[in-house]
Amino acid sequence: MAFIRTAAWRYTVRMRFTGPRIPRFSILLLTGMVIFVGGACSRQDQQQRAEMKVLVDIAVRHKLPLPPDDAQLVLAHTESWSDGDVGIYSPAFLLEIKSDGTAAILRGCKHEDVSVPDESSWRRFPAEGVEPAPGGYAVEFDRLSTFVCAVQVAARGDTATAINLWKRFAPSDHCVMSDGDTISPKNEKSSVLLARCIFDDLRQNILKRPEDWEDLQGRLHALLDEFPELKTPARLALLADLQATVKAEPATPDSTEDLLLQWSRAPSSLRHLGLYHEYEEAAADVPARAIVMKGFEAIPDLIRLVDDCRITVHEDTLGTGRRPAHIRRVGELAEQLLRELTGDAANAGVENKSAAWREWWESAQTASPEEFFTAAIFRRDGDTIDGINESPARIVAERYPHRLIQLCDQLLESGSDQHSFDLSEVIAASRLPKQTRVELLVRFANVGSLDDRRCVLQDLAKVDSAEAARLLMPLLERLPQDSSEPYWTCPEAAFVHAVMQIDDDAIWREWHRLARRATVGLRMEMLNPLDYAYIGEKNRSRRLAILAAFLNDDSERRMSADPDKFEGPCAAFTFPQIEVRNYVAMQIASILEIPARPRERWTAARWADFRNTVQLRLAEEDLPEIGD
């Protein structure tokens, strides 16, 4: 339209000062085009402004997350293309720049922390328009968050920028929402699309903020009432079950139901590791473990709850990409714990689950608790033991520990000693006398594969570090310089997990010697777990010392040299080639919480500066003499 207006002005000037050079009807036609196009653009602009006002009203009415008034509109890092060479950014609001360089942002409805090595975590939003900035990075406008951002900008009163941003919104043909619903943003009314985004935010908050469930169910009810297009059977069931959850009477304190409800409202990102993992988030599963340890007492209570439809913060996932698809109900958690307790003995895969479980319980309780849980420990394929049910084993270890001796004999005599490590952790934590635990674990440590024995020694070290060191040393002395297996799963490198549990400098010096003579791929894998979170503060100074001993090792690991050996998430798998000294500097920085995050394309000088920073911090530590 600007081009047409300019052309008309030029023709008018030319006519006025040089006389007519073109037919008069052409001028009239051109002038008419200006009026028509200008009027059409004006009407379109007015329509977009009116539509944006409707969207802002919806956003305010349904409490779409809005940024603070002083939050700057920026382009926040999203991902990188071409092995990190091109940074991708999308519109967001900058909330805070933290001391470690991390940027706290609001992108769409989500609060995120963004930290990107070697790239800006955010860039200034274009002062005029929203054209992708050339050179070094690209801007994407295809995310639903861009559409939400446009509404948020309009809610702050900047309608012009909001509409400009909205015009740039170029969504893909299909988008999968958090509950697995697939939509086509291009074919949605803008108001319904915004409602879907608001629903998605409410659903995520159900999983994150159980303390706000009463408010969230009211907001969810209002949203579905206003936008019936969102009403699917699953969403209506979610609303009904959330309302039932809010209205339910409190459980009796310390009852099985009370513990189950506590567990149902404890978020955790590590539930896939089971009930007994050692990471910090294990605290979230304390109520579930307390229910399991009730044994028989908990079973009738759980059976009464298997049809309970109250909401939880647990979720199942949808296959590809592990996208959240289903918010689990209290009854599902009750059945999960029943299967934990029984070793999955009952076939309750029917519609009337509680009836099936009651029928099973009628026959199961004829056995004594001791006999029942002892019999439930081994999983069998015919006469062959093919696994251990950990929860029954934990109950026996706590209540009937003497039965573990018989079970160990049974396992070894069956020839199924490859499962000895499944039982060794239970033995280590049992109430058997220490000497008995050591004797049983020593028996297990002398049978099975190299990896089985390593796992047992890892548990023995928690009971008797000296005895574990005695058995471990001859195994270490016979380890080869290289592995025939892929490094990330090879048993030779995995012995470091046993080493990390042992308080014996001789073992650590031997591990250092083995790593020195190992091939570079195996060497890095032998050092890889030394900064793992599960180990906590255990042997912190020894772990730092052995890593520091390799800060001058300029051997270069190239994954292309043997792709089969470097398959999977091996040590530094995001670096196709890296020097050992740079890798251990990264691990030391992780333990010392140095915030820098190195990248593959760092120059030699940049790596040297990083190592110097690490060494300066190491100088503040009191480290034992382990290396040469």
C-alpha positions in Angstrom: 0.0 0.0 0.0 2.9 2.4 0.7 4.2 1.8 -2.8 0.9 2.7 -4.4 0.6 5.8 -2.3 4.1 6.9 -3.3 3.4 6.3 -7.0 0.1 8.3 -6.9 1.9 11.2 -5.2 4.6 11.2 -7.9 2.0 11.2 -10.7 0.2 14.1 -9.1 3.4 16.2 -8.8 4.4 15.4 -12.4 1.0 16.5 -13.6 1.1 19.7 -11.6 4.5 20.8 -12.7 5.1 19.2 -16.1 1.6 18.8 -17.5 -0.3 15.5 -18.1 1.9 12.7 -19.4 -0.6 9.8 -18.9 -4.4 9.5 -19.5 -6.6 11.1 -16.9 -8.5 7.9 -16.4 -5.3 6.2 -15.3 -4.9 8.7 -12.5 -8.4 8.2 -11.4 -8.0 4.4 -11.5 -4.7 4.7 -9.4 -6.4 7.0 -7.0 -9.3 4.6 -6.6 -6.9 1.8 -5.9 -5.3 3.8 -3.2 -8.6 4.5 -1.6 -9.8 0.9 -2.0 -6.6 -0.7 -0.7 -6.2 1.8 2.1 -9.8 1.3 3.2 -9.4 -2.5 3.0 -6.2 -2.4 5.1 -7.8 -0.1 7.5 -10.8 -2.5 8.0 -8.4 -5.5 8.3 -6.4 -3.6 11.0 -9.6 -2.7 12.8 -10.7 -6.3 12.7 -7.4 -7.6 14.1 -7.5 -5.0 16.8 -11.0 -6.0 17.7 -10.1 -9.7 17.7 -7.0 -9.0 19.8 -9.2 -7.2 22.3 -11.4 -10.3 22.6 -8.3 -12.4 23.2 -7.0 -10.1 25.9 -10.4 -10.3 27.6 -10.3 -14.1 27.5 -6.7 -14.0 28.8 -7.6 -11.8 31.8 -10.8 -13.6 32.5 -9.1 -17.0 32.7 -5.9 -15.8 34.3 -3.5 -16.5 31.5 0.0 -16.0 33.0 1.0 -12.4 32.3 4.5 -10.9 32.7 5.3 -8.1 35.2 4.9 -4.6 33.7 8.7 -4.1 33.7 9.5 -7.5 32.1 11.3 -6.9 28.8 10.1 -8.5 25.6 13.1 -10.4 24.2 14.1 -13.3 21.9 15.0 -16.3 24.2 17.2 -19.2 23.2 15.2 -22.3 22.2 17.6 -24.7 20.7 20.6 -24.9 18.4 21.0 -26.2 14.8 24.0 -27.6 13.0 25.8 -29.0 16.1 25.3 -25.7 18.0 26.5 -23.4 15.3 23.2 -21.6 14.9 21.2 -20.5 17.9 17.4 -20.5 17.6 15.4 -18.0 19.5 11.7 -17.3 20.0 9.7 -14.4 21.6 9.5 -14.4 25.4 9.6 -12.1 28.4 12.9 -11.6 30.4 12.0 -11.9 34.1 15.5 -12.0 35.7 19.2 -12.4 35.0 20.6 -14.6 37.7 24.1 -14.4 39.1 25.2 -17.6 37.2 24.2 -16.1 33.9 20.9 -18.0 33.7 18.0 -16.0 32.3 14.6 -16.6 33.9 11.9 -16.1 31.3 8.2 -16.5 30.6 7.8 -18.2 27.2 4.1 -18.6 26.5 2.6 -19.9 29.7 5.8 -21.6 30.9 8.4 -20.1 33.3 11.8 -21.4 32.2 15.5 -21.0 33.1 17.7 -20.6 30.0 21.5 -20.9 30.1 23.4 -21.5 26.8 27.2 -21.9 26.7 28.9 -19.7 24.1 25.6 -18.1 23.1 23.4 -15.4 24.5 20.5 -16.9 26.5 18.5 -14.0 25.2 18.7 -11.2 22.6 17.0 -7.9 22.2 13.6 -8.0 20.5 13.7 -6.1 17.2 13.0 -2.4 17.7 11.0 -2.3 14.5 9.0 -5.2 13.3 9.9 -8.8 14.1 12.2 -9.7 11.2 14.7 -12.5 12.0 18.1 -10.9 12.7 20.7 -11.9 10.2 23.9 -13.7 11.0 24.6 -16.1 13.8 21.1 -16.9 15.0 17.6 -17.4 13.7 14.2 -16.5 15.1 11.3 -19.0 15.1 7.7 -17.9 15.2 6.0 -21.3 14.8 5.5 -22.2 18.4 2.2 -21.7 20.2 4.1 -19.7 22.7 4.5 -16.9 20.0 0.7 -16.7 19.8 0.4 -16.5 23.5 3.2 -13.9 23.7 1.3 -11.7 21.2 -1.8 -11.8 23.5 0.4 -11.0 26.6 2.0 -8.0 24.7 -1.5 -6.8 23.9 -2.6 -7.2 27.5 0.2 -4.7 28.4 -1.4 -2.1 26.0 1.0 -2.5 23.0 -1.5 -3.6 20.4 0.6 -2.6 17.4 3.5 -4.9 18.5 1.1 -7.6 19.4 -0.6 -7.6 16.0 2.8 -7.5 14.3 3.9 -10.5 16.3 0.6 -12.3 15.7 1.1 -11.9 11.9 4.5 -13.6 12.2 2.9 -16.6 14.0 3.4 -19.5 11.5 2.4 -22.7 13.3 3.0 -26.2 11.9 0.0 -28.2 10.6 -0.2 -30.3 13.7 0.6 -29.6 17.4 0.4 -32.1 20.3 -0.8 -30.7 23.6 0.3 -31.9 26.9 -2.6 -34.4 27.3 -1.8 -35.9 23.9 -4.6 -34.0 22.0 -3.5 -33.2 18.4 -4.7 -29.9 17.0 -4.3 -27.9 13.8 -3.6 -24.3 14.9 -4.1 -23.0 11.4 -7.7 -24.2 11.4 -8.6 -23.1 14.9 -10.5 -19.9 15.7 -8.1 -17.7 17.6 -10.3 -17.6 20.7 -10.5 -21.4 20.8 -6.7 -21.7 20.2 -6.1 -19.4 23.2 -8.5 -21.5 25.3 -6.5 -24.6 24.4 -3.3 -22.9 25.6 -5.0 -21.9 28.8 -6.3 -25.4 29.4 -2.8 -26.8 28.8 -1.5 -24.4 31.5 -4.2 -25.4 33.9 -3.4 -29.1 33.3 0.3 -28.5 34.0 -0.5 -26.6 37.2 -2.7 -29.5 38.4 0.5 -31.6 38.2 2.7 -29.0 39.9 0.5 -27.2 42.4 -1.7 -29.6 44.4 -2.1 -26.9 47.0 -4.1 -24.9 44.4 -6.4 -27.6 43.2 -9.6 -25.9 44.5 -8.8 -22.8 42.6 -7.7 -24.7 39.5 -10.9 -26.8 39.4 -13.0 -23.6 39.4 -11.0 -22.1 36.6 -11.1 -25.3 34.6 -14.9 -25.5 35.0 -15.3 -21.9 33.8 -13.0 -22.5 30.8 -14.8 -25.6 29.6 -18.2 -23.9 30.1 -17.2 -21.0 27.9 -15.5 -23.2 25.2 -17.4 -26.4 24.7 -15.1 -27.2 21.8 -12.6 -28.3 24.5 -15.0 -30.8 26.1 -13.6 -34.3 25.4 -14.6 -37.3 27.6 -11.1 -37.3 29.1 -11.2 -33.6 30.0 -14.7 -33.8 31.5 -13.5 -36.8 33.6 -10.5 -34.8 34.7 -12.8 -31.9 35.8 -15.2 -34.3 37.6 -12.4 -36.1 39.4 -10.7 -32.9 40.4 -14.0 -31.7 41.9 -14.3 -35.0 43.8 -10.8 -34.5 45.0 -11.4 -31.0 46.3 -14.7 -32.1 48.1 -13.3 -35.3 49.6 -13.2 -35.6 53.4 -9.7 -35.7 54.9 -8.2 -39.1 55.6 -7.4 -40.4 59.1 -3.9 -39.2 60.0 -1.2 -41.8 59.4 -3.7 -44.3 57.8 -2.9 -46.1 54.6 -5.2 -43.7 52.8 -3.5 -40.7 54.3 0.0 -42.0 53.3 -1.3 -42.8 49.8 -2.7 -39.2 49.4 0.6 -37.8 50.6 2.4 -39.8 47.9 -0.2 -38.8 45.3 0.6 -35.1 45.9 4.4 -35.4 46.0 5.9 -34.4 42.5 9.0 -36.2 41.4 10.8 -36.5 38.1 12.5 -39.8 39.0 9.6 -42.1 39.6 10.8 -44.3 36.7 13.7 -45.4 38.9 11.3 -47.1 41.3 10.6 -46.7 45.0 14.1 -47.4 46.3 16.5 -45.2 44.3 19.2 -43.2 46.2 18.8 -39.8 44.6 17.6 -36.7 46.4 14.0 -37.0 45.1 13.7 -40.4 46.9 12.1 -38.4 49.7 9.0 -37.9 47.5 8.4 -41.7 47.7 8.8 -42.0 51.5 4.9 -42.4 52.0 4.8 -45.2 49.4 7.6 -47.1 51.1 5.9 -46.6 54.5 2.7 -48.2 53.0 4.7 -51.2 51.6 6.4 -51.8 54.9 3.0 -52.2 56.6 2.8 -55.5 54.8 -0.5 -57.4 55.1 -2.0 -54.6 57.1 -2.0 -52.3 54.0 -3.5 -54.8 51.5 -7.2 -54.5 52.6 -6.9 -50.7 52.8 -5.4 -50.5 49.3 -8.1 -52.8 47.8 -10.7 -50.4 49.1 -9.0 -47.6 47.2 -8.4 -49.2 43.8 -11.5 -47.6 42.3 -10.8 -44.2 43.8 -10.9 -41.5 41.1 -9.2 -38.7 43.0 -6.5 -36.7 41.1 -2.8 -37.1 41.7 0.4 -35.4 40.5 1.6 -38.6 38.9 1.3 -39.1 35.2 1.6 -41.8 32.6 3.4 -40.9 29.4 2.5 -41.3 25.7 5.1 -43.5 23.9 7.1 -41.4 21.5 8.9 -38.5 23.2 7.4 -39.5 26.6 4.7 -36.8 26.2 2.4 -36.6 29.3 -0.9 -38.2 28.3 -2.8 -39.2 31.5 -3.0 -37.9 35.0 -3.1 -40.9 37.2 -5.8 -41.4 39.9 -5.5 -42.5 43.5 -6.9 -45.9 42.6 -4.2 -46.5 40.1 -1.5 -45.7 42.7 -3.3 -48.1 45.1 -3.1 -50.9 42.6 0.5 -50.1 41.8 1.4 -50.6 45.5 -0.7 -53.8 45.7 1.4 -55.1 42.8 4.6 -54.0 44.7 3.4 -55.9 47.8 2.4 -59.0 46.1 5.1 -59.3 43.5 2.3 -58.8 40.9 0.7 -62.1 42.1 -2.9 -61.1 41.3 -4.4 -60.9 37.9 -6.6 -57.8 38.4 -6.7 -56.7 34.7 -10.5 -56.6 34.7 -13.1 -53.8 34.8 -14.2 -54.4 38.4 -10.7 -54.2 39.9 -11.7 -54.1 43.6 -13.8 -57.3 43.2 -10.9 -59.1 41.5 -8.5 -58.0 44.2 -11.0 -59.0 47.0 -11.4 -62.4 45.5 -7.6 -62.8 45.3 -7.2 -61.6 48.9 -9.7 -64.2 50.2 -7.3 -67.0 49.3 -4.0 -65.2 49.7 -4.5 -64.3 53.4 -4.7 -68.0 54.4 -0.9 -68.0 54.4 1.0 -66.3 57.2 2.6 -62.9 56.3 6.0 -64.4 56.7 5.3 -67.3 54.4 3.5 -65.1 51.9 6.2 -62.4 51.5 9.0 -65.0 51.5 7.3 -66.9 48.7 6.7 -63.6 46.8 10.4 -62.6 46.6 11.5 -64.7 43.6 10.0 -64.3 40.1 10.0 -67.6 38.3 9.7 -68.9 34.8 8.7 -72.5 35.6 11.4 -73.8 38.0 13.9 -71.1 37.0 14.4 -68.0 39.1 14.4 -65.1 36.7 14.2 -62.0 39.0 13.6 -60.5 42.4 10.6 -58.7 43.6 12.1 -55.9 45.7 9.2 -54.9 47.9 8.5 -58.3 49.4 12.3 -58.7 49.8 12.4 -55.4 51.7 9.6 -56.5 54.0 11.3 -59.8 54.7 14.6 -58.0 55.4 12.9 -55.8 57.9 10.5 -58.2 59.6 11.8 -61.7 59.0 15.6 -61.2 58.2 16.5 -64.7 59.2 14.7 -65.9 56.1 17.3 -64.2 53.9 19.9 -66.9 54.7 17.6 -69.6 53.3 16.8 -67.5 50.3 20.5 -66.9 49.5 21.1 -70.7 49.7 18.2 -71.3 47.5 19.3 -68.7 44.9 22.9 -70.1 44.8 21.8 -73.7 44.6 19.4 -73.0 41.7 22.2 -71.8 39.5 20.5 -68.4 39.2 23.4 -66.5 40.7 23.1 -63.9 38.0 20.4 -62.4 40.1 22.5 -62.3 43.3 23.1 -58.6 42.9 19.3 -58.0 43.0 19.2 -59.5 46.5 22.5 -58.0 47.7 21.2 -54.4 48.2 18.3 -55.9 50.3 20.8 -57.9 52.4 23.0 -54.9 53.0 20.0 -52.9 54.3 18.5 -55.7 56.3 18.3 -56.2 60.1 20.6 -59.2 60.1 23.7 -58.9 62.3 26.5 -57.1 60.5 28.7 -60.2 60.4 26.0 -62.3 58.9 25.3 -59.7 56.2 29.0 -59.6 55.4 29.2 -63.4 55.1 26.2 -63.5 52.7 27.5 -60.7 50.6 31.0 -62.3 50.4 29.4 -65.5 49.1 27.6 -63.5 46.4 30.7 -61.5 45.5 32.6 -64.7 44.6 30.0 -65.9 42.0 28.4 -64.6 38.8 29.7 -62.4 36.0 32.2 -59.6 36.5 29.4 -57.1 36.5 27.3 -59.1 39.0 30.3 -59.3 41.4 30.9 -55.5 41.0 27.3 -54.8 42.0 27.6 -57.0 45.1 30.9 -55.4 46.1 29.2 -52.0 45.8 26.7 -53.1 48.4 29.3 -54.9 50.6 31.3 -51.6 50.7 28.4 -49.9 52.5 28.5 -52.6 55.2 32.2 -53.3 55.5 34.5 -51.2 53.3 37.7 -53.1 54.3 36.2 -56.5 53.3 35.0 -55.0 50.0 38.5 -53.6 49.3 40.1 -57.0 50.1 37.9 -58.7 47.5 38.0 -55.9 45.0 41.8 -55.5 44.7 42.5 -58.8 42.9 39.7 -58.2 40.5 41.1 -54.7 39.6 44.6 -56.1 39.2 43.3 -58.4 36.4 41.3 -55.8 34.5 42.4 -55.5 30.9 43.6 -52.3 29.2 40.6 -52.1 26.9 37.0 -53.6 26.8 35.5 -55.6 24.0 32.1 -54.1 24.7 30.7 -50.6 24.1 32.3 -48.3 26.7 29.2 -46.9 28.3 28.0 -50.4 29.5 31.3 -52.2 29.8 31.9 -54.0 33.2 35.5 -52.9 33.4 34.6 -49.2 33.7 31.6 -49.9 36.0 33.9 -51.0 38.8 34.3 -47.3 39.6 30.9 -47.5 41.3 32.3 -49.9 43.8 35.5 -47.9 44.2 33.5 -44.8 45.0 32.0 -46.6 48.1 35.4 -47.7 49.5 37.4 -45.7 52.0 40.8 -47.1 51.1 43.6 -45.0 49.4 45.2 -48.2 48.0 42.1 -48.9 46.0 41.9 -45.4 44.7 45.6 -45.5 43.7 45.0 -48.7 41.9 42.1 -47.2 40.0 44.3 -44.3 39.0 47.0 -46.7 37.8 44.4 -48.7 35.8 42.9 -45.6 34.2 46.4 -44.3 33.3 47.2 -47.5 31.3 43.7 -47.9 29.8 42.9 -46.9 26.2 41.6 -43.4 26.1 38.0 -44.4 25.5 38.0 -46.8 28.5 39.9 -44.3 30.6 37.3 -41.6 30.2 34.5 -44.1 31.0 36.4 -45.2 34.1 36.4 -41.5 35.2 32.9 -40.7 34.0 30.8 -41.4 37.1 33.0 -39.5 39.5 30.7 -36.5 39.4 27.4 -38.5 39.5 24.8 -37.0 41.9 23.8 -40.2 43.6 27.1 -40.5 45.4 26.5 -37.2 47.3 29.5 -36.2 49.4 30.9 -39.7 49.7 34.7 -39.7 49.0 34.4 -36.2 47.5 38.1 -35.4 48.1 39.3 -38.7 46.6 37.1 -38.2 43.6 38.5 -34.7 43.0 42.0 -35.9 43.5 41.8 -38.7 40.9 40.3 -36.3 38.4 42.9 -33.7 39.1 45.6 -36.3 38.4 44.5 -36.2 34.7 44.4 -32.4 34.3 47.7 -32.6 32.2 46.5 -35.6 30.1 46.3 -34.2 26.6 45.3 -37.6 25.0 42.5 -36.9 22.6 39.4 -39.2 22.4 37.9 -39.4 18.9 34.6 -41.2 18.7 35.0 -41.7 15.0 38.0 -44.0 15.6 35.7 -46.8 16.7 32.0 -46.0 16.4 30.9 -49.4 17.8 32.8 -48.8 21.0 31.4 -45.3 21.4 27.7 -46.0 20.8 25.2 -44.9 23.3 25.7 -42.1 25.9 29.3 -42.8 26.6 31.5 -40.3 28.5 31.3 -36.9 26.8 29.2 -38.3 24.0 28.2 -34.8 22.9 31.8 -34.1 22.1 32.9 -36.1 19.0 36.5 -35.3 20.0 37.9 -34.1 23.3 41.1 -34.2 25.3 41.1 -36.0 28.6 42.3 -33.0 30.5 39.4 -30.9 29.2 36.9 -33.6 30.1 38.1 -34.0 33.7 38.1 -30.2 34.1 34.4 -30.3 33.2 33.7 -33.0 35.8 35.7 -31.1 38.5 33.7 -28.0 37.6 30.5 -30.0 38.1 31.6 -31.2 41.6 32.8 -27.7 42.6 29.6 -26.1 41.1 31.6 -23.8 38.7 28.9 -22.5 36.4 30.8 -22.6 33.1 29.5 -25.0 30.5 32.1 -25.8 27.8 31.3 -26.4 24.2 33.0 -28.5 21.5 34.0 -25.4 19.4 36.0 -23.8 22.2 39.5 -22.8 21.1 42.6 -24.3 22.8 43.1 -21.0 24.6 39.5 -21.0 25.9 40.0 -24.6 27.2 43.3 -23.5 28.9 41.6 -20.6 30.6 38.9 -23.0 31.8 41.4 -25.4 33.2 43.2 -22.6 35.0 39.9 -21.6 36.6 39.4 -25.1 37.8 42.9 -25.5 39.1 42.6 -22.2 41.1 39.4 -23.6 42.7 41.1 -26.9 43.4 43.8 -25.1 45.3 41.2 -24.3 47.9 40.6 -28.0 48.5 42.5 -30.3 50.8 43.1 -33.3 48.5 44.8 -36.6 49.3 47.8 -37.9 47.3 46.4 -40.4 44.8 48.0 -39.6 41.5 51.7 -39.7 40.5 
